[in-house]
Amino acid sequence: MRSMPELPEVETIRRMLESTVRGRTIRDVKLSGLALRRPVPASLARHVKGRTIEGVGRHGKYLLIELDGGWTLLSHLGMSGRWLFYPERPREDRPHVHARVRFQDGSQLWFQDARRFGLLRAVRTDRLGHDASLATLGPDPVLSPPGGERLYALGRDARVHIKGFLMDQRRLAGIGNIYASEILHRAGIDPRRRTATLRRADWDAIAKQTERVLEEAIRRCGTTFRTYRTPWGEPGTYAERLHVYDRANLPCRRCGTPIVRIVQGQRSTFFCPSCQRRRARRATARI
Ligand SMILES: [Zn+2]
């Protein structure tokens, strides 16, 4: 099963980077010269050289490595990107490393990306709000949990199914295919339902489960299928907590009904046809 890093995986990486590279000063950066999702500007090395990492932030699936002197190193892991930290110079090389950040103390931080859908660029910190990638993002559901009322207002006019709504980075930044399926199962909402048909109580359940699912996934360092690893090379352990994702034909953990896989927007969706009913319950269906 192919899966991309989502908010919990990126937050795991953020926390680990914050505790390892904060305070280190960049001696130089070597780039592979190969384009990722977009070309990595050669000027990046010049902009970050000699700067000290002051902190590591995150918005949705974007990592913001904050440097002194008013620059930020912006990165997105795409499908297979990884940040790898080495306390001292690594003895062996690795394939697909597109940036090698060498610190003055001899430690190194590498950006590896086999499929090259990631993103890496230096942005002036005071221009971050205007950056083409960040400017269109909606709120981060962990940094500012939306709450049922806000989601209800956002969803009323949207002409999408709820799974697509949750994954739309312009509305909420950070939720992808895995966690959208998990949130909807825990909230008892059919992923095919149009947002305009959801009641306020549905949105309250979605808001609550969004917080719970993302928090637990962060606690477990995210979900690993194939490529994702923390900067220490460790897999996340949320996969064992998955209720529906990648569990087609296996029994629902709540009711035993076989989990169903469908395709929405060219992505797999997994749900329980018994726990996640398409129509509102009879008692409230006539409102
Ligand atoms: Zn079920």
Boltz pocket constraint, residues with backbone or C-beta under 6 A from the ligand:
constraints:
  - pocket:
      binder: B
      contacts: [[A, 252], [A, 253], [A, 254], [A, 255], [A, 256], [A, 257], [A, 272], [A, 273], [A, 274], [A, 275], [A, 276]]
      max_distance: 6.0
